[in-house]
Amino acid sequence: MRRTPRALLPTSPLPAPSRPRILRSRTVVLAVLSCLLLTVLTAVPARAAVTTDLTNFGPGGEQVTRYDTDGNAVDAHDGAIQRFGNTYYLYGTSYDCGYQWQVNSTFCGFKVYSSPDLAHWTDRGYVVGPRDCSFCFRPHAVYNETTRTYVLWVNDQGAADKFRVYTAPRPTGPFTEQPVPDLPAGTHCTADLDVFVDDDGTGYLACSNAGWHIAVIQLTPDYLGAAGPYDVTGVTRVEAPSLFKRDGVYYLAMSDPNCGYCTGTGTSYLTARSPLGPWTGRDAWTVEDGALTVKGGLYGLSQRGEDWTDYTYSFDVAPLPARSGTFAQAGFSVRMNRDDHGYLLLLNGAGTSNGKLTVLRRAGKTTASHTVTLDKPIIAGEWHHVSVTVSGPTLTTSIDGVRVDTYTDSTYPAGKVGFREWNGADLESARFDNVRVTSPSGQVLLADDFSGDLSRWVVPTAGVKISEDSCGGQPAHVATLRQRHGEPMYLYFSDLWNYHTNEALANYYWQPLTFADDGSIAPIECGNPTVRPNPGHPGRQRPVPGLDQGSGVTGFRTGCDIAGAVHREQSFTAGRRGRLSSLAVTVFKDGTEEGRVERTPPSEPLTVEITDGSRTLWSERIPAARIGWSPRNLTVHPGIRVERGHRYAVRLGSATTAQGCYGAAYGDHDPYRGGTSAVSRDGGATFTAEPGRDLKFLTTVRRA
C-alpha cells in the first residue's frame, strides 16, 4: 500500500463545541450541562500529546539529513537551541556559501530556524549576515527579562576580545551589535562559548581558550560584558562548553578532547554546586597499592618547581594498555610551568618489537621532536626506571640505567616536572612510583613514593565520559528546554562532521539526556529517540500549491558523483494532466580537495533534462554559482505538457571532469513508489535502475 508522506496529510482543527441554550430552571441547566460534558468527554477524544521522532539515522544506521519546512537542508551548525515562548529556535553557523575553517574568510553568516515541535524547522533568515570573517562560530542566544532583549554572543577572532555581542527585540532579530565585551585576562578565553542564565537571572559565559581550558565568567546584569568573578576549570584539552543546571547541580558538558571538525570526538562533563566552581569530574589520578595510577587527564604537574633549572627527574613507570590493542604509552614532562608548554617525553611500545622514546618541545603544539628506538620492547604492565637530567640546554634520558638519548634545546630554561596521559577516545594509562627530583648538588627537591596523598601535585581534572564518539560527531550543545510540567528536557546534540572540508554537508545527532538517581548523566545511546516536546503543537511542511508528485523530506542522505560520464536520473508518474509548472530536485556542489585547502567547485554547469524515456522534452543548464554547497531545492520551470499516468524522468549531468562534482539527496528505502532512481556511467547513453533508491524531488502540475 502506497503511503502519503506524513508532511502532506491534510490537517484540520477540532470542531468548536456549540453553545447550549440558556434555560431558566437551575436543575435543568445543571442536568443539561452534565449531559453535554459527558457527551463531549465520550464523543470527542482528547488531543493526544505530540510525540516527535528525532531521526538521526536511517534504518541501516546511516546518517540522514534534516530538512526545513521548505525542503532545504537545515544549515545551522556549531550553535544552540533555545525555547522562547512556545517556540524552539535553532541558531547556528551557515556553510552554504562555501565557508571553510582555516582556509577562507567567506563567512556565510549566522542563521536561525524556528520550530513548534523540534521536527519541523522553518528558515527565519540571518541573525548576523554574511561578511568577511576567517573565524566566526558558535552563536548562542538568551533572553534578558530585565532589559527585555534577546542577547546573542558569537565567537569572532577578528574582534578585539575575540567575541561579539548583539541584541534584538525578537528571537529572530534584527540584531544590533553592541560594544566588544571586555573579558578578564586571566580567563584566556578566545574560542568556543556558551551563555547560561541561572534561576535568579544571573548570566554566565562559558568559554574556552584555544581548546585547552574552560572558564566560566559571571556577566553584567545586561549580559553584555563581564561582571568580574570567574573560575578557570582544571580540565584540559577540551572545547565546546555547554553549561546547564538540574536539581541544584550545575553541569558543564564539553568536547573531550578538543578537535575542530572531527568525527568521533568524545563528550564529557563536570559538576559543581555553583557556576563558579569548584568543578569536579572523575579522578584521573588515584593512589592504588602504593603507586600512582593515571588514566587520561593529560598533564599533572608538581606543586613546586617553577624556578627549578638544572635537576634530575627519576621515577618507576609501567605503561598500561590502551582501551584497544596492546599498545601502551606513558608520558612525562620536564621544565613545564604551563600545560603543554615545555618538554614532553613519551615512552611507548606494543611488546612485539623494540619500544620507542619520543622527545617533543611543546608550545600548545609540537614545535620540534625526534624519536629514538630502544634496544628492547616496551610491554604493557612491565616496570621500568626512567631518569631525565636537564642541565643548561641539554636533556639526557636514561631507561633502566642505560642512556638512550641526549637532546639540546634552550627554549625552556626552568620549570616543573609532571606526568601526562592522553585523554582521547583511546584512553592512555600508566602507573608511576618512587619519584625523586634532585639538584646537581644532591639536594632532594621532591620525593614521593605515593604512600600518602597527592598534595605535592596539581592533579588534573578529567571529565566524566558519556560518549566516546558523540555518535559520530563533535558535541555542540546541551539545550535546557523548559516544559509546562515536570523537569526540563536536556537536549544533547552534536555536529556529525566527517573530516571533509564541505562542512555544509554535516548532519546532526539529537537526543535528550537521561540521569541516574544520583544525578549522574547516563551514557548516550546513539539512535532515533522519541520525545514529547512542549509546547508540543505539531508542525508541518509548507504546503506546495499544485503539488503532484514527491518523495518527501525524511530519511535522505547525500552523495556526490555527477560529473563527466556519471549522470543520474529519477523517474516519476504524473498524477494529473496539465503543465509541469515546476520541478525541484535537492542538489549541491562539492569540490576537489587535497587536505585542508580551498575547494575547487565544478567548472561546468549542471544540466537538468526532462525526458519521457525516449526523447528529451526540456533541458536547462544551471551555472555552478546558482547551486550552493548545502543540499537545497533547485527549482526549474519546464512548462511542458504531461499526461496523467505517463512516466517521465528528470536527468542530471555535467561536463565537469577535472574538478568538483554535483551531488543529490537520495533515500534507499523506496520513499517514492511511482518511480525510481537510475545511474548512467557512459555519459547518459544507458541508465541502470537502482531499485529501492529515489532522489529527493517534487513536481507541481497546473491543470490544463
URNOR-V644416 format. One record per residue. N is the residue number from 0. BURIAL is b if it has 9 or more other ideal C-beta (glycine too) atoms within 8 Angstrom, else e. Layout:
# URNOR-V644416
<<N;BURIAL> <N;BURIAL>>
This chain:
# URNOR-V644416
<<0;e> <1;e> <2;e> <3;e> <4;b> <5;e> <6;b> <7;b> <8;e> <9;e> <10;e> <11;e> <12;e> <13;e> <14;e> <15;e> <16;e> <17;e> <18;e> <19;e> <20;e> <21;e> <22;e> <23;e> <24;e> <25;e> <26;e> <27;b> <28;b> <29;e> <30;e> <31;b> <32;b> <33;e> <34;e> <35;b> <36;e> <37;e> <38;e> <39;b> <40;e> <41;e> <42;e> <43;e> <44;e> <45;e> <46;e> <47;e> <48;e> <49;b> <50;e> <51;b> <52;e> <53;b> <54;b> <55;b> <56;b> <57;b> <58;e> <59;e> <60;e> <61;e> <62;b> <63;b> <64;b> <65;b> <66;b> <67;b> <68;b> <69;b> <70;b> <71;b> <72;b> <73;b> <74;b> <75;b> <76;b> <77;b> <78;b> <79;b> <80;b> <81;b> <82;b> <83;e> <84;e> <85;e> <86;b> <87;b> <88;b> <89;b> <90;b> <91;b> <92;b> <93;b> <94;b> <95;b> <96;b> <97;b> <98;b> <99;b> <100;e> <101;e> <102;e> <103;e> <104;e> <105;b> <106;b> <107;b> <108;b> <109;b> <110;b> <111;b> <112;b> <113;b> <114;b> <115;b> <116;b> <117;b> <118;b> <119;b> <120;b> <121;b> <122;b> <123;b> <124;e> <125;b> <126;b> <127;b> <128;e> <129;b> <130;e> <131;e> <132;b> <133;b> <134;b> <135;b> <136;b> <137;b> <138;b> <139;b> <140;b> <141;b> <142;b> <143;b> <144;e> <145;e> <146;e> <147;e> <148;b> <149;b> <150;b> <151;b> <152;b> <153;b> <154;b> <155;b> <156;b> <157;e> <158;b> <159;e> <160;e> <161;b> <162;b> <163;b> <164;b> <165;b> <166;b> <167;b> <168;e> <169;e> <170;b> <171;b> <172;b> <173;e> <174;b> <175;e> <176;e> <177;e> <178;e> <179;b> <180;b> <181;e> <182;b> <183;e> <184;e> <185;e> <186;b> <187;b> <188;b> <189;b> <190;b> <191;b> <192;b> <193;b> <194;b> <195;b> <196;b> <197;b> <198;e> <199;e> <200;b> <201;b> <202;b> <203;b> <204;b> <205;b> <206;b> <207;b> <208;b> <209;e> <210;b> <211;b> <212;b> <213;b> <214;b> <215;b> <216;b> <217;b> <218;b> <219;b> <220;e> <221;b> <222;b> <223;b> <224;b> <225;b> <226;b> <227;e> <228;e> <229;b> <230;b> <231;b> <232;b> <233;b> <234;b> <235;b> <236;b> <237;b> <238;b> <239;b> <240;b> <241;b> <242;b> <243;b> <244;b> <245;b> <246;e> <247;e> <248;b> <249;b> <250;b> <251;b> <252;b> <253;b> <254;b> <255;b> <256;b> <257;b> <258;e> <259;e> <260;b> <261;b> <262;b> <263;b> <264;b> <265;b> <266;b> <267;b> <268;b> <269;b> <270;b> <271;b> <272;e> <273;e> <274;b> <275;b> <276;b> <277;e> <278;b> <279;e> <280;b> <281;e> <282;e> <283;b> <284;b> <285;e> <286;b> <287;e> <288;e> <289;e> <290;b> <291;b> <292;b> <293;b> <294;b> <295;b> <296;b> <297;b> <298;b> <299;b> <300;b> <301;b> <302;e> <303;b> <304;b> <305;e> <306;e> <307;b> <308;e> <309;e> <310;b> <311;b> <312;b> <313;b> <314;b> <315;b> <316;b> <317;b> <318;b> <319;b> <320;e> <321;b> <322;e> <323;e> <324;e> <325;e> <326;b> <327;b> <328;b> <329;b> <330;b> <331;b> <332;b> <333;b> <334;b> <335;b> <336;b> <337;e> <338;b> <339;b> <340;b> <341;b> <342;b> <343;b> <344;b> <345;b> <346;b> <347;b> <348;b> <349;b> <350;b> <351;e> <352;e> <353;b> <354;b> <355;b> <356;b> <357;b> <358;b> <359;b> <360;b> <361;b> <362;e> <363;e> <364;e> <365;e> <366;e> <367;e> <368;e> <369;e> <370;e> <371;b> <372;e> <373;b> <374;e> <375;e> <376;b> <377;b> <378;e> <379;b> <380;e> <381;e> <382;e> <383;b> <384;b> <385;b> <386;b> <387;b> <388;b> <389;b> <390;e> <391;e> <392;e> <393;b> <394;b> <395;b> <396;b> <397;b> <398;b> <399;e> <400;e> <401;e> <402;e> <403;b> <404;b> <405;e> <406;b> <407;e> <408;b> <409;e> <410;e> <411;b> <412;e> <413;b> <414;b> <415;b> <416;b> <417;b> <418;b> <419;b> <420;b> <421;b> <422;b> <423;b> <424;b> <425;e> <426;b> <427;b> <428;b> <429;b> <430;b> <431;b> <432;b> <433;e> <434;b> <435;b> <436;b> <437;b> <438;e> <439;e> <440;e> <441;e> <442;e> <443;e> <444;b> <445;b> <446;e> <447;e> <448;e> <449;b> <450;e> <451;e> <452;e> <453;b> <454;e> <455;e> <456;b> <457;b> <458;b> <459;b> <460;b> <461;b> <462;b> <463;b> <464;b> <465;b> <466;b> <467;e> <468;b> <469;b> <470;b> <471;b> <472;b> <473;b> <474;b> <475;b> <476;b> <477;b> <478;b> <479;b> <480;b> <481;e> <482;b> <483;e> <484;e> <485;e> <486;e> <487;e> <488;b> <489;b> <490;b> <491;b> <492;b> <493;b> <494;b> <495;b> <496;b> <497;e> <498;e> <499;e> <500;b> <501;b> <502;b> <503;b> <504;b> <505;b> <506;b> <507;b> <508;b> <509;b> <510;b> <511;b> <512;b> <513;e> <514;e> <515;e> <516;e> <517;e> <518;b> <519;e> <520;b> <521;b> <522;e> <523;b> <524;e> <525;b> <526;e> <527;e> <528;b> <529;e> <530;b> <531;b> <532;b> <533;b> <534;e> <535;b> <536;e> <537;b> <538;b> <539;e> <540;b> <541;e> <542;e> <543;b> <544;e> <545;b> <546;b> <547;b> <548;b> <549;b> <550;b> <551;b> <552;b> <553;b> <554;b> <555;b> <556;b> <557;b> <558;e> <559;b> <560;e> <561;b> <562;b> <563;e> <564;e> <565;b> <566;b> <567;b> <568;b> <569;b> <570;b> <571;b> <572;b> <573;b> <574;e> <575;e> <576;b> <577;b> <578;b> <579;b> <580;b> <581;b> <582;b> <583;b> <584;b> <585;b> <586;b> <587;b> <588;b> <589;b> <590;b> <591;e> <592;b> <593;e> <594;e> <595;e> <596;e> <597;e> <598;b> <599;b> <600;b> <601;b> <602;b> <603;e> <604;b> <605;b> <606;b> <607;b> <608;b> <609;b> <610;b> <611;b> <612;e> <613;e> <614;e> <615;e> <616;b> <617;b> <618;e> <619;e> <620;e> <621;b> <622;e> <623;b> <624;e> <625;e> <626;b> <627;b> <628;b> <629;b> <630;b> <631;b> <632;b> <633;b> <634;e> <635;b> <636;e> <637;b> <638;e> <639;b> <640;e> <641;b> <642;e> <643;e> <644;e> <645;b> <646;b> <647;b> <648;b> <649;b> <650;b> <651;b> <652;b> <653;b> <654;e> <655;b> <656;e> <657;e> <658;b> <659;b> <660;b> <661;b> <662;b> <663;b> <664;b> <665;b> <666;b> <667;b> <668;e> <669;e> <670;b> <671;b> <672;e> <673;e> <674;b> <675;b> <676;b> <677;b> <678;b> <679;b> <680;e> <681;e> <682;e> <683;e> <684;e> <685;e> <686;b> <687;e> <688;e> <689;b> <690;e> <691;e> <692;b> <693;b> <694;b> <695;b> <696;b> <697;b> <698;b> <699;b> <700;b> <701;e> <702;e> <703;e>>
